[in-house]
Each structure stands twice: as C-alpha cells, then as structure tokens.
Amino acid sequence: MIIKDLRQFAQRSQQWGKYYHCQSLIACANCLETHRQKFDSENLAKTVESFSDLVRSLE
C-alpha cells in the first residue's frame, strides 16, 4: 500500500512541477520514484523528508 501511495505521490509531484515549471519539484519527485523503484528505503526516507524542506522553500 505504501509503495503504491509513494508512486502516486511522485507522479502527482512530477505533474505539479511541470505545470508550475518548478524544476526542483520535478527533480525531487524523480529521485523519489527512482528510490521507490529500487526499494532503497534509506534514500527513500531522506527524499520524503526533503519534500518538507522543498515546500518551505517554495512558500
């Protein structure tokens, strides 16, 4: 279930990044998807945490 949710979140984030022309959001979403596909739990957790920092920087 969590893997499916992460995939959907990464896809939505990529779409939002493209819509708003936000390269940093696209890059973060791409990293998330790559780590998800590789089942790289350590880097996946770090990337998820980095979304919070990214959101704060965009506010």
mmJSON file of the N, C-alpha and C atoms, coordinates in Angstrom:
{"data_MODEL":{"atom_site":{
"group_PDB":["ATOM","ATOM","ATOM","ATOM","ATOM","ATOM","ATOM","ATOM","ATOM","ATOM","ATOM","ATOM","ATOM","ATOM","ATOM","ATOM","ATOM","ATOM","ATOM","ATOM","ATOM","ATOM","ATOM","ATOM","ATOM","ATOM","ATOM","ATOM","ATOM","ATOM","ATOM","ATOM","ATOM","ATOM","ATOM","ATOM","ATOM","ATOM","ATOM","ATOM","ATOM","ATOM","ATOM","ATOM","ATOM","ATOM","ATOM","ATOM","ATOM","ATOM","ATOM","ATOM","ATOM","ATOM","ATOM","ATOM","ATOM","ATOM","ATOM","ATOM","ATOM","ATOM","ATOM","ATOM","ATOM","ATOM","ATOM","ATOM","ATOM","ATOM","ATOM","ATOM","ATOM","ATOM","ATOM","ATOM","ATOM","ATOM","ATOM","ATOM","ATOM","ATOM","ATOM","ATOM","ATOM","ATOM","ATOM","ATOM","ATOM","ATOM","ATOM","ATOM","ATOM","ATOM","ATOM","ATOM","ATOM","ATOM","ATOM","ATOM","ATOM","ATOM","ATOM","ATOM","ATOM","ATOM","ATOM","ATOM","ATOM","ATOM","ATOM","ATOM","ATOM","ATOM","ATOM","ATOM","ATOM","ATOM","ATOM","ATOM","ATOM","ATOM","ATOM","ATOM","ATOM","ATOM","ATOM","ATOM","ATOM","ATOM","ATOM","ATOM","ATOM","ATOM","ATOM","ATOM","ATOM","ATOM","ATOM","ATOM","ATOM","ATOM","ATOM","ATOM","ATOM","ATOM","ATOM","ATOM","ATOM","ATOM","ATOM","ATOM","ATOM","ATOM","ATOM","ATOM","ATOM","ATOM","ATOM","ATOM","ATOM","ATOM","ATOM","ATOM","ATOM","ATOM","ATOM","ATOM","ATOM","ATOM","ATOM","ATOM","ATOM","ATOM","ATOM","ATOM","ATOM"],
"id":[1,2,3,4,5,6,7,8,9,10,11,12,13,14,15,16,17,18,19,20,21,22,23,24,25,26,27,28,29,30,31,32,33,34,35,36,37,38,39,40,41,42,43,44,45,46,47,48,49,50,51,52,53,54,55,56,57,58,59,60,61,62,63,64,65,66,67,68,69,70,71,72,73,74,75,76,77,78,79,80,81,82,83,84,85,86,87,88,89,90,91,92,93,94,95,96,97,98,99,100,101,102,103,104,105,106,107,108,109,110,111,112,113,114,115,116,117,118,119,120,121,122,123,124,125,126,127,128,129,130,131,132,133,134,135,136,137,138,139,140,141,142,143,144,145,146,147,148,149,150,151,152,153,154,155,156,157,158,159,160,161,162,163,164,165,166,167,168,169,170,171,172,173,174,175,176,177],
"type_symbol":["N","C","C","N","C","C","N","C","C","N","C","C","N","C","C","N","C","C","N","C","C","N","C","C","N","C","C","N","C","C","N","C","C","N","C","C","N","C","C","N","C","C","N","C","C","N","C","C","N","C","C","N","C","C","N","C","C","N","C","C","N","C","C","N","C","C","N","C","C","N","C","C","N","C","C","N","C","C","N","C","C","N","C","C","N","C","C","N","C","C","N","C","C","N","C","C","N","C","C","N","C","C","N","C","C","N","C","C","N","C","C","N","C","C","N","C","C","N","C","C","N","C","C","N","C","C","N","C","C","N","C","C","N","C","C","N","C","C","N","C","C","N","C","C","N","C","C","N","C","C","N","C","C","N","C","C","N","C","C","N","C","C","N","C","C","N","C","C","N","C","C","N","C","C","N","C","C"],
"label_atom_id":["N","CA","C","N","CA","C","N","CA","C","N","CA","C","N","CA","C","N","CA","C","N","CA","C","N","CA","C","N","CA","C","N","CA","C","N","CA","C","N","CA","C","N","CA","C","N","CA","C","N","CA","C","N","CA","C","N","CA","C","N","CA","C","N","CA","C","N","CA","C","N","CA","C","N","CA","C","N","CA","C","N","CA","C","N","CA","C","N","CA","C","N","CA","C","N","CA","C","N","CA","C","N","CA","C","N","CA","C","N","CA","C","N","CA","C","N","CA","C","N","CA","C","N","CA","C","N","CA","C","N","CA","C","N","CA","C","N","CA","C","N","CA","C","N","CA","C","N","CA","C","N","CA","C","N","CA","C","N","CA","C","N","CA","C","N","CA","C","N","CA","C","N","CA","C","N","CA","C","N","CA","C","N","CA","C","N","CA","C","N","CA","C","N","CA","C","N","CA","C","N","CA","C","N","CA","C"],
"label_alt_id":[null,null,null,null,null,null,null,null,null,null,null,null,null,null,null,null,null,null,null,null,null,null,null,null,null,null,null,null,null,null,null,null,null,null,null,null,null,null,null,null,null,null,null,null,null,null,null,null,null,null,null,null,null,null,null,null,null,null,null,null,null,null,null,null,null,null,null,null,null,null,null,null,null,null,null,null,null,null,null,null,null,null,null,null,null,null,null,null,null,null,null,null,null,null,null,null,null,null,null,null,null,null,null,null,null,null,null,null,null,null,null,null,null,null,null,null,null,null,null,null,null,null,null,null,null,null,null,null,null,null,null,null,null,null,null,null,null,null,null,null,null,null,null,null,null,null,null,null,null,null,null,null,null,null,null,null,null,null,null,null,null,null,null,null,null,null,null,null,null,null,null,null,null,null,null,null,null],
"label_comp_id":["MET","MET","MET","ILE","ILE","ILE","ILE","ILE","ILE","LYS","LYS","LYS","ASP","ASP","ASP","LEU","LEU","LEU","ARG","ARG","ARG","GLN","GLN","GLN","PHE","PHE","PHE","ALA","ALA","ALA","GLN","GLN","GLN","ARG","ARG","ARG","SER","SER","SER","GLN","GLN","GLN","GLN","GLN","GLN","TRP","TRP","TRP","GLY","GLY","GLY","LYS","LYS","LYS","TYR","TYR","TYR","TYR","TYR","TYR","HIS","HIS","HIS","CYS","CYS","CYS","GLN","GLN","GLN","SER","SER","SER","LEU","LEU","LEU","ILE","ILE","ILE","ALA","ALA","ALA","CYS","CYS","CYS","ALA","ALA","ALA","ASN","ASN","ASN","CYS","CYS","CYS","LEU","LEU","LEU","GLU","GLU","GLU","THR","THR","THR","HIS","HIS","HIS","ARG","ARG","ARG","GLN","GLN","GLN","LYS","LYS","LYS","PHE","PHE","PHE","ASP","ASP","ASP","SER","SER","SER","GLU","GLU","GLU","ASN","ASN","ASN","LEU","LEU","LEU","ALA","ALA","ALA","LYS","LYS","LYS","THR","THR","THR","VAL","VAL","VAL","GLU","GLU","GLU","SER","SER","SER","PHE","PHE","PHE","SER","SER","SER","ASP","ASP","ASP","LEU","LEU","LEU","VAL","VAL","VAL","ARG","ARG","ARG","SER","SER","SER","LEU","LEU","LEU","GLU","GLU","GLU"],
"label_asym_id":["A","A","A","A","A","A","A","A","A","A","A","A","A","A","A","A","A","A","A","A","A","A","A","A","A","A","A","A","A","A","A","A","A","A","A","A","A","A","A","A","A","A","A","A","A","A","A","A","A","A","A","A","A","A","A","A","A","A","A","A","A","A","A","A","A","A","A","A","A","A","A","A","A","A","A","A","A","A","A","A","A","A","A","A","A","A","A","A","A","A","A","A","A","A","A","A","A","A","A","A","A","A","A","A","A","A","A","A","A","A","A","A","A","A","A","A","A","A","A","A","A","A","A","A","A","A","A","A","A","A","A","A","A","A","A","A","A","A","A","A","A","A","A","A","A","A","A","A","A","A","A","A","A","A","A","A","A","A","A","A","A","A","A","A","A","A","A","A","A","A","A","A","A","A","A","A","A"],
"label_entity_id":["1","1","1","1","1","1","1","1","1","1","1","1","1","1","1","1","1","1","1","1","1","1","1","1","1","1","1","1","1","1","1","1","1","1","1","1","1","1","1","1","1","1","1","1","1","1","1","1","1","1","1","1","1","1","1","1","1","1","1","1","1","1","1","1","1","1","1","1","1","1","1","1","1","1","1","1","1","1","1","1","1","1","1","1","1","1","1","1","1","1","1","1","1","1","1","1","1","1","1","1","1","1","1","1","1","1","1","1","1","1","1","1","1","1","1","1","1","1","1","1","1","1","1","1","1","1","1","1","1","1","1","1","1","1","1","1","1","1","1","1","1","1","1","1","1","1","1","1","1","1","1","1","1","1","1","1","1","1","1","1","1","1","1","1","1","1","1","1","1","1","1","1","1","1","1","1","1"],
"label_seq_id":[1,1,1,2,2,2,3,3,3,4,4,4,5,5,5,6,6,6,7,7,7,8,8,8,9,9,9,10,10,10,11,11,11,12,12,12,13,13,13,14,14,14,15,15,15,16,16,16,17,17,17,18,18,18,19,19,19,20,20,20,21,21,21,22,22,22,23,23,23,24,24,24,25,25,25,26,26,26,27,27,27,28,28,28,29,29,29,30,30,30,31,31,31,32,32,32,33,33,33,34,34,34,35,35,35,36,36,36,37,37,37,38,38,38,39,39,39,40,40,40,41,41,41,42,42,42,43,43,43,44,44,44,45,45,45,46,46,46,47,47,47,48,48,48,49,49,49,50,50,50,51,51,51,52,52,52,53,53,53,54,54,54,55,55,55,56,56,56,57,57,57,58,58,58,59,59,59],
"pdbx_PDB_ins_code":[null,null,null,null,null,null,null,null,null,null,null,null,null,null,null,null,null,null,null,null,null,null,null,null,null,null,null,null,null,null,null,null,null,null,null,null,null,null,null,null,null,null,null,null,null,null,null,null,null,null,null,null,null,null,null,null,null,null,null,null,null,null,null,null,null,null,null,null,null,null,null,null,null,null,null,null,null,null,null,null,null,null,null,null,null,null,null,null,null,null,null,null,null,null,null,null,null,null,null,null,null,null,null,null,null,null,null,null,null,null,null,null,null,null,null,null,null,null,null,null,null,null,null,null,null,null,null,null,null,null,null,null,null,null,null,null,null,null,null,null,null,null,null,null,null,null,null,null,null,null,null,null,null,null,null,null,null,null,null,null,null,null,null,null,null,null,null,null,null,null,null,null,null,null,null,null,null],
"Cartn_x":[0.829,0.0,0.87,1.881,2.721,3.465,3.933,4.656,3.737,2.49,1.515,1.288,1.153,0.949,2.15,3.349,4.547,4.626,4.238,4.224,3.258,2.072,1.081,1.562,2.184,2.696,3.801,4.692,5.772,5.2,4.205,3.592,2.896,2.153,1.469,2.477,3.529,4.562,5.238,5.489,6.068,5.107,3.838,2.836,2.772,2.755,2.708,3.966,5.111,6.363,6.351,5.811,5.713,4.715,3.588,2.544,3.046,3.763,4.239,5.68,6.233,7.595,8.59,8.492,9.33,10.297,11.483,12.456,12.868,12.935,13.338,12.291,11.016,9.961,10.029,10.266,10.396,11.578,12.699,13.896,13.665,13.031,12.766,11.802,10.794,9.835,10.514,11.422,12.155,13.035,13.69,14.501,13.622,12.487,11.565,11.166,10.827,10.406,11.563,12.751,13.915,14.183,14.179,14.41,13.286,12.066,10.927,11.092,11.466,11.62,12.736,13.784,14.926,14.743,13.628,13.376,14.524,15.021,16.122,15.52,15.241,14.496,15.243,16.56,17.321,17.209,17.503,17.418,15.972,15.071,13.657,13.178,13.551,13.157,13.754,15.007,15.654,14.96,14.571,13.912,12.535,11.811,10.496,10.655,11.651,11.909,12.276,12.985,13.414,12.233,11.11,9.93,9.455,9.566,9.164,10.012,11.314,12.21,11.904,11.619,11.299,10.029,9.013,7.747,7.978,8.74,9.037,9.777,10.682,11.443,10.586,9.496,8.618,7.553,7.349,6.315,6.701],
"Cartn_y":[-1.197,0.0,1.257,1.297,2.483,2.706,1.634,1.761,2.371,1.944,2.498,3.982,4.324,5.727,6.581,6.049,6.794,6.998,5.983,6.104,7.203,7.209,8.23,9.619,9.71,10.992,11.504,10.618,11.003,11.465,10.746,11.127,12.479,12.69,13.982,15.119,14.86,15.883,16.235,15.227,15.483,16.331,16.002,16.768,18.211,18.416,19.771,20.543,19.865,20.508,20.966,20.134,20.51,21.646,21.554,22.579,23.949,23.94,25.199,25.54,24.757,24.992,25.07,24.1,24.056,22.869,23.155,22.1,21.371,22.089,21.441,20.418,20.693,19.736,18.514,18.74,17.629,16.745,17.368,16.605,15.786,16.367,15.658,14.491,14.718,13.662,12.533,12.886,11.865,11.03,11.679,10.944,10.003,10.494,9.672,8.431,8.607,7.477,6.5,7.011,6.14,5.304,5.927,5.193,4.198,4.572,3.663,2.425,2.629,1.507,0.556,1.119,0.309,-0.249,0.08,-0.315,0.14,1.34,1.935,2.699,1.981,2.568,3.707,3.618,4.671,5.991,5.96,7.181,7.609,6.658,6.975,7.817,7.425,8.186,9.589,9.7,11.012,11.9,11.318,12.096,12.556,11.696,12.083,13.245,13.163,14.251,15.548,15.426,16.629,17.369,16.687,17.359,18.461,18.233,19.261,20.519,20.329,21.464,22.158,21.389,21.951,22.793,22.278,23.014,24.338,24.272,25.507,26.534,26.054,26.974,27.598,26.92,27.434,28.391,28.407,29.275,30.733],
"Cartn_z":[0.0,0.0,0.0,0.845,0.929,-0.383,-1.01,-2.278,-3.328,-3.363,-4.308,-4.02,-2.754,-2.372,-2.764,-2.563,-2.936,-4.445,-5.198,-6.66,-7.09,-6.516,-6.854,-6.446,-5.277,-4.815,-5.749,-6.147,-7.066,-8.403,-8.914,-10.192,-10.098,-9.04,-8.857,-8.706,-7.955,-7.762,-9.081,-9.905,-11.228,-12.071,-12.022,-12.779,-12.287,-10.976,-10.426,-10.817,-10.742,-11.118,-12.565,-13.439,-14.856,-15.038,-14.371,-14.507,-14.041,-12.911,-12.335,-12.742,-13.654,-14.143,-12.987,-12.097,-10.892,-11.005,-11.492,-11.734,-10.452,-9.338,-8.088,-7.629,-7.87,-7.526,-8.439,-9.71,-10.66,-10.263,-9.948,-9.581,-8.318,-7.339,-6.086,-6.333,-7.142,-7.472,-8.241,-9.13,-9.882,-8.958,-8.002,-7.014,-6.203,-5.786,-5.008,-5.799,-7.05,-7.88,-8.105,-8.317,-8.513,-7.268,-6.115,-4.865,-4.6,-4.937,-4.748,-5.622,-6.872,-7.794,-7.365,-6.763,-6.327,-4.914,-4.264,-2.883,-1.978,-2.253,-1.49,-0.315,0.761,1.878,2.566,2.645,3.317,2.545,1.265,0.463,0.22,0.203,0.042,1.219,2.416,3.611,3.581,3.169,3.084,2.056,0.935,-0.118,0.336,1.012,1.54,2.519,3.376,4.324,3.597,2.5,1.772,1.148,0.938,0.397,1.34,2.635,3.6,3.423,3.286,3.083,1.757,0.749,-0.557,-0.501,0.169,0.301,1.038,2.116,2.862,1.996,1.159,0.317,-0.78,-1.146,-2.197,-1.675,-0.357,0.227,0.163],
"occupancy":[1.0,1.0,1.0,1.0,1.0,1.0,1.0,1.0,1.0,1.0,1.0,1.0,1.0,1.0,1.0,1.0,1.0,1.0,1.0,1.0,1.0,1.0,1.0,1.0,1.0,1.0,1.0,1.0,1.0,1.0,1.0,1.0,1.0,1.0,1.0,1.0,1.0,1.0,1.0,1.0,1.0,1.0,1.0,1.0,1.0,1.0,1.0,1.0,1.0,1.0,1.0,1.0,1.0,1.0,1.0,1.0,1.0,1.0,1.0,1.0,1.0,1.0,1.0,1.0,1.0,1.0,1.0,1.0,1.0,1.0,1.0,1.0,1.0,1.0,1.0,1.0,1.0,1.0,1.0,1.0,1.0,1.0,1.0,1.0,1.0,1.0,1.0,1.0,1.0,1.0,1.0,1.0,1.0,1.0,1.0,1.0,1.0,1.0,1.0,1.0,1.0,1.0,1.0,1.0,1.0,1.0,1.0,1.0,1.0,1.0,1.0,1.0,1.0,1.0,1.0,1.0,1.0,1.0,1.0,1.0,1.0,1.0,1.0,1.0,1.0,1.0,1.0,1.0,1.0,1.0,1.0,1.0,1.0,1.0,1.0,1.0,1.0,1.0,1.0,1.0,1.0,1.0,1.0,1.0,1.0,1.0,1.0,1.0,1.0,1.0,1.0,1.0,1.0,1.0,1.0,1.0,1.0,1.0,1.0,1.0,1.0,1.0,1.0,1.0,1.0,1.0,1.0,1.0,1.0,1.0,1.0,1.0,1.0,1.0,1.0,1.0,1.0],
"B_iso_or_equiv":[0.0,0.0,0.0,0.0,0.0,0.0,0.0,0.0,0.0,0.0,0.0,0.0,0.0,0.0,0.0,0.0,0.0,0.0,0.0,0.0,0.0,0.0,0.0,0.0,0.0,0.0,0.0,0.0,0.0,0.0,0.0,0.0,0.0,0.0,0.0,0.0,0.0,0.0,0.0,0.0,0.0,0.0,0.0,0.0,0.0,0.0,0.0,0.0,0.0,0.0,0.0,0.0,0.0,0.0,0.0,0.0,0.0,0.0,0.0,0.0,0.0,0.0,0.0,0.0,0.0,0.0,0.0,0.0,0.0,0.0,0.0,0.0,0.0,0.0,0.0,0.0,0.0,0.0,0.0,0.0,0.0,0.0,0.0,0.0,0.0,0.0,0.0,0.0,0.0,0.0,0.0,0.0,0.0,0.0,0.0,0.0,0.0,0.0,0.0,0.0,0.0,0.0,0.0,0.0,0.0,0.0,0.0,0.0,0.0,0.0,0.0,0.0,0.0,0.0,0.0,0.0,0.0,0.0,0.0,0.0,0.0,0.0,0.0,0.0,0.0,0.0,0.0,0.0,0.0,0.0,0.0,0.0,0.0,0.0,0.0,0.0,0.0,0.0,0.0,0.0,0.0,0.0,0.0,0.0,0.0,0.0,0.0,0.0,0.0,0.0,0.0,0.0,0.0,0.0,0.0,0.0,0.0,0.0,0.0,0.0,0.0,0.0,0.0,0.0,0.0,0.0,0.0,0.0,0.0,0.0,0.0,0.0,0.0,0.0,0.0,0.0,0.0],
"pdbx_formal_charge":[null,null,null,null,null,null,null,null,null,null,null,null,null,null,null,null,null,null,null,null,null,null,null,null,null,null,null,null,null,null,null,null,null,null,null,null,null,null,null,null,null,null,null,null,null,null,null,null,null,null,null,null,null,null,null,null,null,null,null,null,null,null,null,null,null,null,null,null,null,null,null,null,null,null,null,null,null,null,null,null,null,null,null,null,null,null,null,null,null,null,null,null,null,null,null,null,null,null,null,null,null,null,null,null,null,null,null,null,null,null,null,null,null,null,null,null,null,null,null,null,null,null,null,null,null,null,null,null,null,null,null,null,null,null,null,null,null,null,null,null,null,null,null,null,null,null,null,null,null,null,null,null,null,null,null,null,null,null,null,null,null,null,null,null,null,null,null,null,null,null,null,null,null,null,null,null,null],
"auth_seq_id":[1,1,1,2,2,2,3,3,3,4,4,4,5,5,5,6,6,6,7,7,7,8,8,8,9,9,9,10,10,10,11,11,11,12,12,12,13,13,13,14,14,14,15,15,15,16,16,16,17,17,17,18,18,18,19,19,19,20,20,20,21,21,21,22,22,22,23,23,23,24,24,24,25,25,25,26,26,26,27,27,27,28,28,28,29,29,29,30,30,30,31,31,31,32,32,32,33,33,33,34,34,34,35,35,35,36,36,36,37,37,37,38,38,38,39,39,39,40,40,40,41,41,41,42,42,42,43,43,43,44,44,44,45,45,45,46,46,46,47,47,47,48,48,48,49,49,49,50,50,50,51,51,51,52,52,52,53,53,53,54,54,54,55,55,55,56,56,56,57,57,57,58,58,58,59,59,59],
"auth_comp_id":["MET","MET","MET","ILE","ILE","ILE","ILE","ILE","ILE","LYS","LYS","LYS","ASP","ASP","ASP","LEU","LEU","LEU","ARG","ARG","ARG","GLN","GLN","GLN","PHE","PHE","PHE","ALA","ALA","ALA","GLN","GLN","GLN","ARG","ARG","ARG","SER","SER","SER","GLN","GLN","GLN","GLN","GLN","GLN","TRP","TRP","TRP","GLY","GLY","GLY","LYS","LYS","LYS","TYR","TYR","TYR","TYR","TYR","TYR","HIS","HIS","HIS","CYS","CYS","CYS","GLN","GLN","GLN","SER","SER","SER","LEU","LEU","LEU","ILE","ILE","ILE","ALA","ALA","ALA","CYS","CYS","CYS","ALA","ALA","ALA","ASN","ASN","ASN","CYS","CYS","CYS","LEU","LEU","LEU","GLU","GLU","GLU","THR","THR","THR","HIS","HIS","HIS","ARG","ARG","ARG","GLN","GLN","GLN","LYS","LYS","LYS","PHE","PHE","PHE","ASP","ASP","ASP","SER","SER","SER","GLU","GLU","GLU","ASN","ASN","ASN","LEU","LEU","LEU","ALA","ALA","ALA","LYS","LYS","LYS","THR","THR","THR","VAL","VAL","VAL","GLU","GLU","GLU","SER","SER","SER","PHE","PHE","PHE","SER","SER","SER","ASP","ASP","ASP","LEU","LEU","LEU","VAL","VAL","VAL","ARG","ARG","ARG","SER","SER","SER","LEU","LEU","LEU","GLU","GLU","GLU"],
"auth_asym_id":["A","A","A","A","A","A","A","A","A","A","A","A","A","A","A","A","A","A","A","A","A","A","A","A","A","A","A","A","A","A","A","A","A","A","A","A","A","A","A","A","A","A","A","A","A","A","A","A","A","A","A","A","A","A","A","A","A","A","A","A","A","A","A","A","A","A","A","A","A","A","A","A","A","A","A","A","A","A","A","A","A","A","A","A","A","A","A","A","A","A","A","A","A","A","A","A","A","A","A","A","A","A","A","A","A","A","A","A","A","A","A","A","A","A","A","A","A","A","A","A","A","A","A","A","A","A","A","A","A","A","A","A","A","A","A","A","A","A","A","A","A","A","A","A","A","A","A","A","A","A","A","A","A","A","A","A","A","A","A","A","A","A","A","A","A","A","A","A","A","A","A","A","A","A","A","A","A"],
"auth_atom_id":["N","CA","C","N","CA","C","N","CA","C","N","CA","C","N","CA","C","N","CA","C","N","CA","C","N","CA","C","N","CA","C","N","CA","C","N","CA","C","N","CA","C","N","CA","C","N","CA","C","N","CA","C","N","CA","C","N","CA","C","N","CA","C","N","CA","C","N","CA","C","N","CA","C","N","CA","C","N","CA","C","N","CA","C","N","CA","C","N","CA","C","N","CA","C","N","CA","C","N","CA","C","N","CA","C","N","CA","C","N","CA","C","N","CA","C","N","CA","C","N","CA","C","N","CA","C","N","CA","C","N","CA","C","N","CA","C","N","CA","C","N","CA","C","N","CA","C","N","CA","C","N","CA","C","N","CA","C","N","CA","C","N","CA","C","N","CA","C","N","CA","C","N","CA","C","N","CA","C","N","CA","C","N","CA","C","N","CA","C","N","CA","C","N","CA","C","N","CA","C","N","CA","C","N","CA","C"],
"pdbx_PDB_model_num":[1,1,1,1,1,1,1,1,1,1,1,1,1,1,1,1,1,1,1,1,1,1,1,1,1,1,1,1,1,1,1,1,1,1,1,1,1,1,1,1,1,1,1,1,1,1,1,1,1,1,1,1,1,1,1,1,1,1,1,1,1,1,1,1,1,1,1,1,1,1,1,1,1,1,1,1,1,1,1,1,1,1,1,1,1,1,1,1,1,1,1,1,1,1,1,1,1,1,1,1,1,1,1,1,1,1,1,1,1,1,1,1,1,1,1,1,1,1,1,1,1,1,1,1,1,1,1,1,1,1,1,1,1,1,1,1,1,1,1,1,1,1,1,1,1,1,1,1,1,1,1,1,1,1,1,1,1,1,1,1,1,1,1,1,1,1,1,1,1,1,1,1,1,1,1,1,1]
}}}
